[in-house]
Each structure stands twice: as structure tokens, then as C-alpha cells.
Amino acid sequence: MKKGSTTQPKRHHWIPRFYLKWFATEETLGTKSPQVYIFNRISGEPLLVSTKNIAVKNYLYAPLLAGNSDDRDFTRETELAELEGFMSQIWPKLACDFVDLTSEPFRKGMSLFLATLFLRHPYTLKRQRESRQQIIRIIESAPKDKTGDPQIGWIEFGSFKHRIPFDVEWWHALRDANENDEHRVFVDMIRAQSTNIAEGLMRKRWSIIFMDEPFIVTSDNPFFVMDPDLKRDQVLGPEAKLMFPISPTRVLCLDDLDEPGNRYYKLSCEQASLYNMLTWVNTDDYMISSRPIDDVLEEITLLEELAKRESTKNR
């Protein structure tokens, strides 16, 4: 498929547009051009933007085909679009109503959607590239044989200290990989790891927080580990409590607590600021809201001030 083909999209959203439109402003909700408020961590300037212009990169899921500088592989983009099409059909009920959280078909579909949402984020590609460079630096520091290859018997990976024999051909491929090779590893990994992550999410305790008014915000990193002290990749860790804003009135929570699951818990609008603060703390670049950003920030600030006063009182 040619790079300039009109039959395949050039702009790939890592946060699906069908999801983003649920956070559109009251004036643009349900229109053909939904807009959202965003607040950037760096610039600190609230902006009103179209959902088509955020969380998007050119050819994010379409690496160049090997040996050809013009053609691209759209396989993964097509698969993601098909999953989004399926999820968009059930989202209206999920966003506004009360779905059966014990339904196995629903849990499977939602778990796969969340797994791919986590893996398809540009952060994954960035982390992958950083990990590759770190591995290269470590291996290149080892003694060399007569051919210039590292004299290593095995390599140890992960916290479980899994050891595998050192393979010279693997080393050459890792060392000599170019940017497009890294890109291909990224898109292949979305499929390779999504099933395992989805199965892990299925085993967690599910619950949904809901409220009557549209007070909940989201971000460019909407599915996250709540505790910022835990590593981002600990989505399946036993201590990881996960959060995903479904819509301005719904938040999906996943954890391993020994408490009843598959329930809905109603909150007041005032309590929404706690969940918005968690979203803001875990934002990569910008928060996304259907309400004016100043209102959201004021609520978060008031919550922080209250927490500080309570902390001082209890000392």
C-alpha cells in the first residue's frame, strides 16, 4: 500500500476518536465536529480543539515494508480500526447506562480494548527504544572476542532473572536495527502481548464509579495505574489499581481487592475531583475535558488544599 494512498488513513489516533467524542463540550456533543478542552502540562494554556487533532501521529501503526521506502504495512492499523468499530457500538450503553459487568463477552471485548489501548500508546515505542539503547550499552561494555563480538554466555531479563543463551545473530539484529525496524517491533508487539494483558485484566475485580452530572475528565493517557509511585508497566501487578474514565459520568476501576466486584458505586459531583486529580497526576501531556479547564483545576486545587489541612490536623 503506497504511502500516499487514499484508501488507508495517514493519521493514526492512539486514543480512538469514538472515545474522545464522549468528552466533547456540551455545545459540540453529538455533532460532526466534536471539540474538547485540553490543558497541556508544559504550556499550561487551556485550549478548545477538535477531537481529530489530538492524540494522533502520522503512520503510527503502519511501518514501512522491509526493503521498500514507499510502501507501508497497514495490517495493525486495520486490526485496531476493526476493534474500535466493535467497541463503538457498545459504548453508548457503557458510557451512559449500566452494562452487566459479569458478562463474559463484554469483559473479553473491554479487556482486549484496554490492553491494546495500553500497548498502542507512543510511550510504548519510546520505552522500547530506550530499552534497546540500554541493552546495547550494557552488551557493548562486555569483553570482545577476535571477531569483535561480545564474549557473553547468557543474558538475564526481568525481575524473575530469566536467563537465555546469548545469540550472536540476535545481537547483530538488535545492534543494527534502524528506526523502521523499531517501528515494526512496536506494532508487532501490540498483537503479541495484547492477549496476555487482556487475560490478566479479566481476572481483576471490576467496578464502575458513576455520577449524574458530566464531571469526569480524561487525558492522552486514559488507562493507567492509579498510584504514581508504581511503575507504569505494572498494569498486572498485584498492588496495581487501574483506572479508565469511560465517559464524563463513568469511571472503570480494576483491582485485586478482596471485596465484592462487578458493582456500580454512585458518587457526588464533589467527589469527582478525586478521580480527576488521579487522571491529572497520570497525564502524559494534556488533560481532556468537556468542561472549562479552569473549573476542573479549581476543584482539584480545593481538594489538594483540603487534604493538606487534614494532614496538618492529624499530625
Secondary structure by P-SEA (a helix, b strand, c coil): ccccccccccccccccaaaaaaacccccccccbbbbbbbbccccbbbbbbcccccccccccccccccccccccaaaaaaaaaaaaaaaaaaaaaaccccccccaaaaaaaaaaaaaaaaacaaaaaaaaaaaaaaaaaaaaccccccccccccccccccccccccccaaaaaaaaaccaaaaaaaaaaaaaacaaaaaaaaaacbbbbbbbccccccccccccccccccccccccccccbbbbbbccccbbbbbccccccccbbbbbccccaaaaaaaaaaaccccccccccaaaaaaaaaaaaaaaaaaaaaac
